[in-house]
Amino acid sequence: MFLWAALLAATAAAAPVTPGPGISERLANDRAASISSLRYELSFQIPETKTKPIRGSEVIRFSLRARHRIVVDFEQPRDHVLAVRVNGRASDFLMSGGHLVFAASATKAGENEIAIEFVAGDESLNRNDDFLYTLYVPARAHMAFPCFDQPSLKARFKLEIGMPSDWRVVANGAQTTMTISGGVASVRFAETQPIPTYLFAFAAGKFQVETAERNGRTFRMFHRENDAAKVARNRDAIFDLHTRALAWLEDYTGIPYPWGKFDFVLIPSFQFGGMEHPGAIFYNAAGLMLDPSATQNQLLNRASTIAHETAHMWFGDLVTMRWFNDVWMKEVMANVMAAKIVNPSFPEINHDLRFLLEHYPYAYDVDRTAGANPIRQELGNLNEAGSLYGNIIYDKAPIVMRQLEGIAGPDAFRDGLREYLKRYSFGNATWLDLVQIFEKRKPGEVASWSRAWVERRGRPEITTTLRTGTDGTISEVRLAQRELVWPQRLEVDLGFPGQVNRTPVAMNGPVVDLAGVAGSRQPEYILPNGGGLGYGLFLLDDTTKGYLLGHLEDIPDALTRGSAWVDIWENLLEARITPAEFVDLVTRALPKEADEQNTERVLQYLAHSFWQFLPPEERGRRAAELESLLRAGIARAGATSAKSAWFAAYRDTVLTPDGFAWLERIWRREEKIEGLPLAEPDEISLAMELAVRGVSGWRQILDTQLTRTQNPDRKARLAFVMPALSADPAEREQAFERLRRLENRRHEPWVLESLRYLNHPLRQPTAQRFVRPSLELLPEIQRTGDIFFPQRWMEATLGQQRAPEAAQAVREFLAQTKLSRRLEWVVLSSADNLFRAARMQ
Ligand SMILES: [Zn+2]
């Protein structure tokens, strides 16, 4: 018996234990602790035709202190591995769960070398007819070639590309040699500085190259734009924006650009706005090559994107997160830098208001719900990295980083970042490493702040109490937060006729009294987030609520009005303001709103409250008045973008026969809206909105629109969505049923548009039938879809529902089904407004 056990144990130890699918944090930590001095020498042979396989070969060199089992990631079938030699000898290995596993006995202390010949997987190579590009973030490099696919094993890459001789190629390193023979070009690149696999990149194909000299540096722009005038119009601006961002960052960080040469590639239909590969940034071409009609906003977005990716050369590339749970850090730092670089060049935009309206409402959309998640989450395996991305990372994290700059002060903030970049150059660091640097500078402040804002989920709840003396002057203004203490700096606005007094307050305890206000006259309202800084649920006191409902439009400052609108909305969701009161306020105040950013935000709130919170009979009673309000807004608005926002609100909420008739005349091109030219996508939206309202001839309108549509992608999309617009419930049922099959979900935007129309408020109550099956499909949606798909799938299903029966269906499903915690959060955050709407009834 004893012998048996010993023997079994010995066998188990000898057999390499498989690490399981994906890249677990445990595997990554084990490898980072044992492997050092990592280098890859890689070669890819790219054939002319995109369907022919790409052959590759590589030598991976690394040091070990002692013999150690080696796990190399390669997510391909066994037959993609053609030959393997470890330290010069043909070697046995186990292939399992997307890994090649080598026994410790094949390795040695000191230098090791694994040589592999392979067939590259195409999944992350984006192969097109005459070009391809890599996109490996967050962990897709190991689909293309065997590697240690984790951010904490930085390596030097030496690359050789074989390709058709009329192609161009760009990679992280500078090109060193090129030879051409038999129609095949062979290009070699200099070895890179240490970079992680997710930043290793190349693009090859039929590209044109523009070159420019700026400040003694050569910039190259690879692109595929065949409109020469468009290139000529944009090129100098694009090079100048890069030059300015680079100079600013070298000065701010005190560290020269770390990557030698500077190239970038403009890719049509690129998945993101940009990707920060060192020495070879990839951009979505449409974001950089602008038309002469480009709006101020598009120009600002282009400058911001360029500054964002350039900032990553330091934040993310030079210093990289150790694990993907800190991916938010590099994104936020790049945004903070981009705002500093770009905003001063756009003085006509109210940037504080923009920051408020672009981040707070979206962060609250998650943080007010039971599905809230902390900024910094556990991440057990890189194959779940996709589920980290969402509003909390994109919208709450920037708010939180601005708080840190507020705590430290701008100079200490910069100095802390300089220290961080210098200390961890070409290495990795965690959020806590940065916290430690700032905690040293501001002892007792930063670590506790980080525990609340970064590690916890949700938001503080802040109430205001005003006490007045017998003479009517202020005796006390008290701010209190419930239960938890979330330290933050506020700018509290006290409003007086025609005037706003702004007082900074450090909210460092459960209760804080406003200093220096006792004895002054009584304000009309108090907004603790008036300066656009404070984050939380600000429950309005009765005086303030009464004032805002009666006079919001009299507040002179656009930023204070923006904050007030955000607060009003949150108080509506807390059932402290009724939907009817809210719509009354909008009806009166919106026509007087002078700021376009505020107008756009309120129009969105209006459409939302109209469908989800107003009872149907109340909608009917108010429709005519709202439509004339919105039509007056369209006529009054100056800028095309403002007109378009008013028109979209009209189109999406119209309910009267007169309104339908006007829209139909516009759709039939019998009438025009002055100053608002409608393009093909606008006409498609019009046709769909008319159809979902069941206007007579709806089917013929859709058929005509389909024939009219020129662009083949848009035509295919409309054809796909049409059954979801049918007035026939059986046809809609079929439109839903086909979404069960993966091949019908390939175009995610098409699916989401179908779902939104299937669940449209005018399709209640039949739409409630789709709630349960949509929930049941969610785990499969997560398994098979892109990173944003599960959340969007749920929002398209639940985002317009208001019936208590629908809320009940969600609760029953959650009670009966075991979902992963993250998926449960997705359901809870998407269902939150439905739960509130059901409670209001
Ligand atoms: Zn980024």
Residues whose N, C-alpha, C, O or C-beta is under 5 A from the ligand:
A	BS01	ZN	E331 A334
